[in-house]
Amino acid sequence: MRKLLKTVNTFEDFHTDIYEKLSIGVEVQDFTEPNLIKEEKDIIINSYKDLFKNFTGIKSLHGPFLDLKPASPDLLIREVSYKRYLETLNIAAELDMDYIVFHSQINPQLNEPFIINLNNMQNKEFWEKILNETKYNGIILIENIFEESPYMLKEYIETMNLPNMKINLDIGHAKLGKSDLEEWLKELKDYIVYMHIHSNNGLYDQHKSPSKDEIENLYKLLAKYQINPILSLEYKTNNLEMEIKRYL
């Protein structure tokens, strides 16, 4: 049985009766907006608290990412990143989220082994510190974003070596790189528990609905490598019920 989620940009898009009827979970993306003021955040949090009262599906939250870099050599950027991440982790704890997604923020151009190791060690320091401060105890998902192959992300996740940190493989982002989907799955199969599902033309991050052939190829590869991740549909659809049937 596939575990399916649908992303929502705002709480107004989340209709619990429909999600319950379809037996799917939700990925909340309201908090990716960087300019929310406290009053707006409070409204969003309280709205989701009400919506989640009788909701039985999987709950996930996408964290902020714009201009953030936990391993930045600039201490001010690192400080801002820490505040953003900690605030979002605490929101996830307050909303009892099962998963929280953060981008890896890996720059594939910074590929000198010394720099890769330095960035990974700084990320490890960041995560160990922040996890001692937050009350969130769900699964933290690290998502590929600019990586052209799975190897830098694999080294990242193995350096972190945290039991509650896994990988969210974004297959749309992977399609923009140099490695094919099978290479991503083969290398990261031990860490993938969650996937962002969308497609594109190979040039731009369009977040389009995948074709029937793309879904069939994905399922074939998941079976080959014995991976059964949560599939989070990260694209717009006019008929959610019909779209979900494509994955069943």
C-alpha positions in Angstrom: 0.0 0.0 0.0 1.5 3.3 -1.1 1.7 6.1 1.5 0.7 9.3 -0.2 0.7 12.9 0.8 -0.3 16.1 -1.0 1.5 19.4 -0.4 -0.5 22.6 0.5 0.9 26.1 0.1 -1.5 27.5 2.8 -3.9 26.2 5.4 -6.8 27.4 3.2 -5.9 24.7 0.7 -6.1 21.9 3.2 -9.5 20.3 3.2 -9.4 17.6 5.9 -12.6 15.8 4.8 -11.2 15.2 1.3 -7.8 14.1 2.6 -9.4 11.7 5.0 -11.7 10.3 2.3 -8.7 9.7 0.1 -6.6 8.3 3.0 -3.7 10.6 2.3 -1.5 12.8 4.5 -0.5 16.4 4.1 2.7 18.4 3.7 2.4 21.9 5.0 4.4 24.5 3.1 3.1 27.8 4.7 6.4 28.3 6.6 8.6 28.4 3.5 7.5 32.0 3.1 10.4 34.0 4.6 8.5 37.3 5.4 5.8 36.0 7.7 5.4 38.2 10.8 4.7 36.7 14.2 1.0 37.5 14.0 0.7 35.7 10.7 2.6 32.7 12.0 0.3 32.5 15.0 -2.8 32.5 12.8 -1.3 29.7 10.7 -0.3 27.6 13.7 -3.7 28.0 15.3 -5.5 27.2 12.1 -3.5 23.9 11.7 -4.2 23.0 15.3 -7.9 23.2 14.6 -7.5 21.3 11.3 -5.5 18.5 12.9 -7.8 17.8 15.7 -9.5 14.9 14.0 -7.0 14.3 11.2 -5.5 10.8 11.2 -3.1 11.1 8.2 0.6 11.6 8.1 1.6 15.2 8.8 4.7 16.8 7.4 6.1 20.4 7.4 8.5 22.0 4.9 11.0 24.3 6.5 12.3 27.6 5.2 15.2 27.6 2.7 15.7 30.9 0.9 19.2 32.3 1.6 19.8 30.0 4.5 23.0 28.0 5.0 23.7 26.3 8.3 27.4 25.7 7.3 28.0 29.3 6.0 31.5 30.7 6.7 29.7 33.9 7.5 28.7 33.7 11.2 25.8 36.1 10.8 24.2 34.0 8.1 24.8 30.9 10.2 23.1 32.7 13.1 20.1 33.6 11.1 19.9 30.1 9.7 19.9 28.7 13.2 17.1 31.0 14.3 15.0 30.1 11.3 15.6 26.3 11.7 15.0 26.3 15.4 11.8 28.3 15.1 10.5 25.9 12.5 11.5 22.8 14.5 9.6 24.2 17.5 6.5 24.9 15.3 6.8 21.3 14.1 6.9 20.1 17.7 3.9 22.3 18.6 1.9 20.8 15.7 3.0 17.3 16.4 4.4 16.8 12.9 5.7 13.4 11.9 8.3 14.8 9.4 10.0 18.1 8.8 11.8 18.8 5.5 14.9 21.0 5.1 17.0 21.5 1.9 20.5 20.2 2.0 21.8 23.6 0.9 24.7 21.7 -0.8 26.5 23.7 -3.5 27.8 21.1 -6.0 30.4 23.6 -7.3 32.2 23.5 -3.9 33.4 20.0 -4.6 37.0 20.1 -3.3 37.2 17.2 -0.8 38.5 19.5 1.9 35.6 21.9 1.5 33.1 19.1 1.3 34.4 17.7 4.6 34.5 21.2 6.2 30.9 21.9 5.2 29.7 18.5 6.5 31.5 18.9 9.8 30.0 22.4 10.3 26.6 21.0 9.4 27.1 18.2 12.0 28.0 20.8 14.6 24.9 22.8 13.7 22.5 19.8 13.9 23.9 18.4 17.1 23.5 21.8 18.8 20.0 22.6 17.5 18.7 19.1 18.3 19.7 19.6 21.9 17.6 22.8 22.0 14.4 21.8 20.2 11.6 19.6 21.6 10.9 18.2 18.1 11.4 14.4 18.1 10.0 13.5 14.7 12.0 12.6 11.6 14.1 15.3 9.9 14.3 15.0 6.2 17.2 16.4 4.1 16.2 17.2 0.5 18.4 17.3 -2.6 18.1 20.7 -4.3 21.1 21.7 -6.4 23.1 18.4 -6.4 23.8 16.9 -9.8 24.4 13.4 -8.4 23.6 11.6 -5.2 27.2 11.4 -3.8 27.5 14.7 -1.9 24.1 14.1 -0.3 25.2 10.6 0.7 28.4 11.8 2.3 26.3 14.5 4.1 23.8 12.1 5.6 26.5 9.6 6.6 28.5 12.4 8.3 25.5 13.6 10.2 24.9 10.0 11.4 21.7 10.9 13.2 19.1 8.2 13.8 16.2 10.6 13.2 17.7 12.2 10.0 16.8 10.6 6.7 16.5 11.7 3.0 13.7 13.2 1.1 14.6 12.5 -2.5 13.1 15.1 -4.7 12.8 13.4 -8.1 12.1 16.7 -9.9 15.3 18.2 -8.6 17.2 15.0 -9.5 15.9 15.2 -13.0 17.7 18.5 -13.4 21.1 16.9 -12.6 23.5 14.6 -14.3 22.6 11.3 -12.7 19.5 9.3 -13.7 16.9 8.3 -11.2 18.2 4.8 -10.8 21.6 6.1 -9.7 20.0 8.3 -7.1 17.9 5.4 -5.7 20.8 2.9 -5.8 23.1 5.1 -3.9 20.6 6.5 -1.3 18.3 3.5 -0.8 19.4 3.0 2.8 18.4 6.5 3.7 15.3 7.4 1.6 12.1 7.3 3.5 10.2 10.1 1.7 10.1 11.5 -1.8 8.9 14.7 -3.5 7.1 13.8 -6.7 6.9 16.2 -9.6 8.4 16.5 -13.1 9.9 19.0 -15.5 11.4 19.5 -19.0 14.9 18.8 -17.8 15.8 22.5 -17.8 13.5 24.3 -15.3 12.1 23.3 -11.9 8.5 23.4 -13.2 6.8 21.2 -10.6 4.6 19.5 -13.2 2.5 16.3 -12.9 4.6 13.3 -13.8 3.6 11.2 -16.8 2.2 7.7 -16.6 5.6 6.4 -17.9 7.5 8.3 -15.2 5.3 6.9 -12.4 5.6 3.4 -13.8 9.4 3.7 -14.0 9.5 5.1 -10.5 7.5 2.1 -9.1 9.7 -0.3 -11.0 12.9 1.1 -9.5 11.4 1.3 -6.0 10.6 -2.4 -6.3 14.0 -3.2 -7.6 15.8 -1.5 -4.7 13.1 -2.5 -2.1 12.3 1.1 -1.1 8.8 2.0 0.1 8.9 5.7 0.8 6.2 8.2 1.5 5.3 9.9 -1.8 4.5 13.6 -1.4 2.9 15.1 -4.5 4.5 18.5 -4.9 2.6 20.0 -7.8 -0.8 21.6 -8.5 -3.7 19.5 -9.6 -7.3 20.4 -10.5 -8.8 17.0 -9.4 -7.0 15.6 -6.4 -9.1 12.4 -6.3 -8.3 11.5 -9.9 -4.6 12.4 -9.4 -4.3 10.1 -6.4 -5.8 7.2 -8.4 -2.8 7.4 -10.8 -0.6 6.2 -7.9 -2.7 3.4 -6.6 
